[in-house]
Amino acid sequence: MLRSFEVSGFKNFKNTIKLDFSDVRDYKFNDNCISDGLIGKLIVYGKNAMGKTNFGLALFDIVSHLSSNNVTPNLYDYYLSTNSPDNFAAFHYVFQFGDTQIDYSYRKNDKQALLWEKLLLDDKMLFEYDYIKKAGDTSGIEELAPTLNWVFQDTDSILKYVVNNTVLGDSHPLRLMMRFVVNMLWFRSLDENRFIGYKSKSDDYLDFIFEPSVLKEFEIFLRKSGIEDSLIVKEDNDGVKRLYFNTDTPLPFFKVASNGTKALYTFFYWYKTAKDVSLMFIDEFDSFYHFELAESIVMVLEKMAGTQVILTSHNTNLLSNRIMRPDCYFILTKDRLTSFANATGRELREGHNLEKLYMSGEFDVQ
């Protein structure tokens, strides 16, 4: 799992923004939001233009150079912060697998090319390499893979090169880290189906629903969300199968469905097809949802054991200890990302009304 992440110099983040998943309090409620001593489910709040979307993109930058999975075009335009004194963006990830920690950091320029990379395994440095000077200390990784050809001139990432060209057991920490990165998923709750990670493409986005059992499950899912219409799949005159509302005159789903219903389709698609997702980031996940529906989606996500989930939202109705807990709600400002538990000197208890405290300015971070 991911233990911590920090970024600086990326998009609107001039200074370092850090998310520490290990900052867990001893609350005795909603333990399902905590997994292996780390925060497993959290919601990020913040005013418009604070960078909630950009934080998700920063977190998923690692996907672009360690995997071949999809990165929707144009999401990483205007890569560097215009206010940063450095000509690079810096990323720092700490992963935890059992008692083992992997500390991975790197820097990229405005072309998203690696400038520098460093990897530590349980505080032992495996390598540090400067791609501009073409020099560094690789003694630790050479010890791990003594038969590997150490020619880095055409290598876009030493870490990826080593893992892809070295025989390591499935339980080796570097394998576990790469598997975690490959299975990360970022998406927006919109019908455009923009996504990062997990798959190289999503050609099945429109037709995965054609399986009768999946279609039936989606109908049940919609009914729980207050949508009573039944669905059918029919072949049109052009020979292409499409999804329709089963009305007296069938209506094409993607042409007449509301934005909220389309968002539910996108969520259901990923919920069904990304079963082994390691970390799921849903940007503005409830933009088109009624507050009760948003709550039900959170409850569904909380049941995804072993998957870290990050949601961004403006919906204050979700600020309740009945749903999550103070160390799982975060506020993003220009300078920091702070949990409710750390944003006040008040000792927060299960009976506190978090929404009321939030609206009164209790958690305002200066």
Secondary structure, 3 states (H helix, E strand, C coil): CEEEEEEECECCECCCEEEECCCCCCCCCCHHHEECCEECEEEEECCCCCCHHHHHHHHCHHHHHHCCCCECCCCCCCCECCCCCCCCEEEEEEEEECCEEEEEEEEECCCCCEEEEEEEECCEEEEEEECCCCEEECHHHHHHCCCCCCCCCCCCCHHHHHHHHCCCCCCCHHHHHHHHHHCEEEEECCCCCCEEECCCCCCCCCCHHHCHHHHHHHHHHHHHCCCCCCEEEEECCCCCEEEEECCCCCEEHHHHCCHHHHHHHHHHHHHHHCCCCCEEEEECCCCCCCHHHHHHHHHHHHCCCCCEEEEECCCHHHCCCCCCCHHHEEEECCCCEEEHHHCCCCCCCCCCCHHHHHHCCCCCCC
